[in-house]
Amino acid sequence: MEPRFDRVLDASGLRPPLLLAVSGGVDSMVMADLFLHAGDPAFRDFAVAHCNFRLRGADSDADEAFVSAWCEAAGILFFVRSFDTASVAAETGESVEMAARRLRYDWFTGLCREQGFTAVAVAHQMDDQLETLFLNLLRGTGLRGLCGLRTVSQPEDSAAGVPVFRPMLSFTREEVLSYAVGHGLSWREDRSNADVRFKRNRIRRELFPLLEQVNPSFRQTLLKDMERFREVQAVADDALQAFCAETSVPPLSGETLRFRNDRLRASAHLPYFLRRLLTPYGFSASAVHALVRTLLSDAPAGKTYFGDDCRLEVSAAHAVLLPDTGPQEAPVPVTVEGPGVYRCGNVAFEVLAEPVPAGPFIPEEGVTVADADRLPFPFVVRAWQEGDWMYPLGLRAASGGPGRKKISDLFTDLKYSASEKRRALVVGDGGSHVLALLGSRIDSAVRVRGTTVRTVRLRII
């Protein structure tokens, strides 16, 4: 294992000093030992960083003490940071896992910049790579998520603002354990790794054994597939650059990007390219879909779409990305008298009254559909307010009746961006009870039933 590890170090293109993220588990202790005995003495120039996420009580503190003792015995500079991870997750609405990830990489970035480390090394190994592949597949991250982790991720594509080095990606869990036992290493066991309530653990402990029965060499097969995904991703990246070169024109003062509409319409893969371009700016999938529909229409002018702290304005000739103008006053509520197109603040929406189609009722994504008899005209559409709540269709309370939920909590469930929250519209019912969150959810009271004859459909445009 040692010669292979040295080859990975040499091929990385990185030069010390490096910062090693060490949790105390077997993977990170093996990585630290391999660096300590690296064939190239230069790579022995490293320091260790340990995060105490305070999630496992005395066990978390024991992990910290263990790594600290190892560094003291080895003469390695040791950095430690303690986080109240559970409280941070509760405040931000993130999962505990995502909050911990963000906290540690933010800290690693700061340490590297303050102390002059060229990269942070983490102990992801082959099974971590494959677990991440399945997690991304289940989350729906697209092709980029199927490409897997890179041995060296540069700042623009890494979770940290510094290069992230993964020198152990080519080693299996069995090889890591064999090295640890053979070299008499000690490590800490995280008992939560056996808890199959966590998705990663369930994939490792339940899915992988099943895949092994189907294909004993499934790990090698999937790793080869990931290489092919990376090749396809590289082709797609080149195509995106060519698309930008063909369709963009120099932005005017104060603009971020400017595109010619006629050149956009000429692209055979417009939805893909616009999604790749605009997702990093916080534009939702429904916003990109609506933008494509606008650009391909006969009269595209006059539409505006919003991302995170930015907006995209479509004129007759150009689509222009601009910084958002900042906080807006709450829009005036709109009374919907009947079918038609309405505007509430910066958001336009279409209202249709239609008979229930024959066959099974299948809601259209991004369209809020209600029973017309239970949501009769006129009704009021307004901006959401703190304290608004509803009985979302499908949510059940412990008693078996409809479950009640705050709109602010729905935003967390639906992963609304800050700009989506600012623009969110609801159908009022007097007071704080609302009957719909436009484009996302309806209240159980106005749901379409088997006896429904006509529907009211609301679509953000």
N, C-alpha and C positions, 0 to 999 in steps of 0.2 A: 504493500500500500504506500510506503514511503516514497519510492521512486516515482510512482504515478502522481503523487501529491506534489512533488518537486517540479514535475513537468507542467502541472497546472499552474503553479506559481510563476514559472518562467514564461508560459504562454499568455499569462494575463495581461502583460504590458504594464502592470502596476509596479510602483516602487515604494518601499517602506519610507516612513513609518506608517503602519496600518493600525486601525482600531478594531479589536476583536469583540464581537457581541457574545458574551458567555453567560448562559443561564444556569449552568451547573449540571444540566442533563448530559447524557452520554455523548450525543452528537457534538455539542459545543466543547466538552472536555477533550474529546479526541482531536477536534480541530486545534484547540490550544496546544495540546501536546505535540501535534505535527508541526505547528509553527515553531515551537520551542526547540525542536530538533531538526529544523529544516536544513537541507543540504547546503543551500546558499545562506551563509551567515547573515546576509543583509536582511533576510526575512525574519530573523529573530528579533528585529527591532520593531516591537509592537507593544501596545498597551491593551488592557482589558476593560470593557464597560459592562456593567451589570445593572439590570432594571429590576427593582423590587416593586411589583404591581400591587402588593398588599391585598391579594385576592384569596390567599390560602392560610392566613393567620400565621401561626408559628412556623409552618413549613416554608413560607416565603422568606421569613427572617433567617431560617436555617440555610436556605439556598444562598442567601447573600453572604452569610458567615463562611460557608464552604468555599465559595469562589474567592472571597477575600483571603482566606487562609492559603489557598493554592497559589495565589499571586504573591503573597508574602514569602512563601517557601521558594518560589521560582525566581524571585527578584523582579517581578513584573509590576509596572505601574498600574494601579487599580482605580477606576472611577465607578461610583455607584450613585444611583438616583432612585428615590422612592416616590411613587405616584399613588394618589387616591383614585385608582382607576374606576371603581364602581361609581363614585360620585361624579366624575367627569362624564362617564357614559350616561348617567341619569340626566345631567344638565344639557348635554348635546343631543340626546336622542339616538346616539350611536349604540351599536352592540358593544358589549364589554371587549370582545375580541378586536373590533375595529378601533375602539378608543385606545386600547393598549398598543396596537400597531402604530397608530398615529403618534402617540406620546413617545414611544421609544425611538422612532425614526427622526422626529423633530429634535429630540435630545442628541442622538448620534450626530446629526448634521451640525448642531451647535458645537459639540465637542470637537469634531474634525476641524471646523473652521477656527476655533479658539486655540487648539493645541497643535495644529499643523499636520494632522493625519491626512493621508492622501485618499483613503477609502475606508469604509467599514466592512469588515468580513463577517458573514453570518454562516451558520452551520447547516444550511439546507442540504439534504442528501437526496438520493434518487427517489425514495418513496415520498418525500415531501413534494418533489416535482410532480409526481403522478397524482398525489392527493389534490394539489393545486389545480391540475388539469381538470379533474372531475368537479371540483368546487366551482371553477369558472364556467364549465359546461352547464352546470345546474343553475348558475346565476344568470346565464345568458350574456356573456361578455363579448361574444363575437370571435372572429378569427384571431385577434391579437391575444385574447385570453387562452386560446388553445396552443399558442406557440410556446408556452411554458416559461420558466424562469431562465434568465441568461446567466452565464458564468460571471460576466461583468455587465452590470446595468449602469449606463452613464446617467448623469443627473436628470437629463430630459425624460428618461423613461424609467427612472427608479423611484421608489417610494420616498427616498431621502434626497436632499439637495446635494449629495456627494455621490461618487461612484459606490455601488454596492457590489461586493466581491463574494461569490459563492464557490469556494474552492472544492467543495465536497459533493457537487451534484452528480458526479460519475460513480459515486460509491453507494452500494446498497446498504440497507440497515444491517444486514447480516455481516457485511464486511466491517462496518463500524463497530459492532459489538465484538466481533472477533479480535479486532485491533485492541479494543479497550481491555478485554480479558487477557489477551496475550502479553500486553505491556503492563499489566497490574495496575491499571488506572482505577480511580474511584470516581463516582458520580452520584448525583441525586436523582431519585425517581419522583416524577410528578404524578401523584395518584389520579389527577384529573385526566391524564392520558388514557385511562381505562374507561372513562365515562362516555358511553355511546350517545348521550344526549347531545354532545357536540358533533357537528356534521363531519369534521375532519376525522375524528376518532371512529365514527361509524363507517366511513369509507375505508379506513385502514383495517378495522377489525372485522367488518362484516362483508363489505363489497369485494375487497382484494382476495380473500380466500375463495369466494365464488368464481372470480375471474381466473384464478389460478387453476381451478378445476376445469374450466373451459379451455384455457390456453396456458400451460405452465410457464411459457415464456412471454406472457402478456406485457411485462414491464419493458422488455427490449422492443417488442412490437410497437408499443405506444410511444416509446422514445424515438423510434424511427419515424413514426407518423408526425411527431412534433417537429422533427427536423424538416419534414416536407411542408408542414404548416408555416414554418419560418420562411421557407423559400417562397411560398405563395404570398406571404405577408410582404416580403421584400418587393415582389412584383407589384402588389397593390400600392405600396408606398411610392414606387416609381411612377405608377399611373396617376396617383393623386398629385404628385409634383407637376406632371405634365398637364393635368387638368387645370391646376392653378395658373400655370404659365399661359395656357390657352384662353382662359376665361377672365382673368383678373386684369384690371388696369390700375395705374397708380392712384392710391387714395388721396382725397383732398385733405386739407388741413382739418385736424380733429377727427378724421375717420380712421378706422382700423383696417378695413378691407373694402374693396369696391370691385364688383363684377358686372360684366355686360350681360344683360338678360338674353340677348339673341345667341350668345356663345354658350350660356348655360343650357338653353333649350336644345342646343345641337348635340349635347352630350348624351350618349346612349346609356350612361350609368349615373344619371344625375342624383337619384336618391342616395346611392352609396356615397358618392363624393361629398354631398352636402352634409350627410350624417357624420362622416369622418371629420369634416372641417368645423362643424358647429357644435358637436357634442362637448368638446373641451371648453366651450364658452357657456355651457349650461343650458343649451337648447334641448328641450325634451323631444322624444321620438315623434310625438303627435305634432309638435310645432314644426319639425322638419318635414313631416308628411304634408301638413297644410301648406308650407312654403312651396314645396314641389308642385302641389296642385295649383297654387297661385301662379307660379312661373310658367306653367304649361297652359294657363287659361288665355283667353283672347284679350282680357283686360286686366293685367297684373298690377296696375298702379294703385297706390294708396293703402297698401297693407303694411302693418308693422308687427314684428314678432320679437319676443323678449327672451333673453337668456339671463345668466347671472351677471347683473350689473352692466348689461349691454343690450342693445336692440338692433334688429335688422330691418331696415326700411326698404320697401320695394317701390320704385318709381316706374315709369313707362319704359325706361331704357336701362336702369341699373338696379342692382341689389347692393345695399351699403350697410356694413357693420359699423356701429358707433357705440361709444361708451354711453351708458344710461345716464339720463339727466338727473338722477338722484330721487329722493323720496317725493312722491306725488300726494296731493290731497286725496282723501277718500272720494271716489266717484259718487255722483248723485244716483240714488236708486232709480231703476227704470221700471215702469209699469208695462207689462206685456199684455196688450189688448187682444192679440190674436196672432196668427202666423205672420212671419216677416223677418226682416233683419234688424237687429237692435245693436246699440253700442252702450256699454257701461264703462266709463272711463276710457282706457286704451284698448279694451277688449270688445270685439264684435262677436255676436253670436246669432245663429239662425234658429228660428222656431218653426216647426212643422206640425200640423195636425193631420194624422193619417189613420186609415183603418188598420186594424191588426192584420198583418199578412197571413196568408194561408200557410199551414204547416207549423213546425216548431218555431217558437220565438227565440231568435238568437240576437242578443244586443250587439250593436256595432261599437267597436272600440272608439272611445272618445266622444260617444253620443250618449246623452242622458235621456232615458225613455221612461215615461210615466203614464199611468192610466188617466185619460183625459177627463173622465168623470170625477176622479179624485184630485186632479190638479186642473180645475176649470179656469178659463180666462175670466177676468184679468188676474194676474199674479205679479208679484214684485221680485225682480232680480237685483241684488245689491252685492257690494263687497262684503266678504266675511268679516266678522268681528270677534274679538276675544270673548270667550264664553259661549259662542255658538255651539250647538250640539244637534245630533240627529240619532235616529235608530237605523243605522246602515243596513241595507238589505243583505241578509245572510248572516248577520251577527246575532248570536243567541246569548241570552243571559243565563246564569246558573239555574234560574227558575224555569227555563225553557221558553220564556217569552223573548220578544225582541231585545237585543242588547243596545244600550245607550253609549254613545261615544262623542267626545269633544271633536270638533273639526280640527283643532290644533293637533290632536293625537292621530287623526286620519292622515294629516300631512306627513307625520313621521312614518306611518305604515306605508304610505304611497311613495315615500322618498321624494317629496316635493322639494325643489330647489328654493332658495330664498326668493328668486324672482317669481316663481310659480305661486308661492304663498302670497306675495304682494298683489298678484293679479287674480287671485282666486275669487270666483263669484258663486253665490248661493241663491237658492229660491227661498224667500222668507215665508214664515208661517205666523208672524207676530211674535215679538219677544226674541228669545235666543234659539228657539226651536226652528230648524230649517228643514226643508223638504228635499233639497238636492244640493250637491256640490257639483257644479257644471263640469261635464266631461269625465266625471269619475264615479260618483256614488249617488244613489237616491235613498230616500227614507222608505222604510217598509210600508208606511201608510199609503204611499202613492204607487206601489209596485204594480206591474202588469200581472193580472191574474188570468185564470182560464176563462172568466166571464167578461174580460175586457173587450170592448168593441172598437174603441178608438184610442189612439195614443197621442201624446205630446212628446215631440223629440226636440231636444236642445243640443245644438252643436256649435262649439267655439270655432270661429273661422278667421 
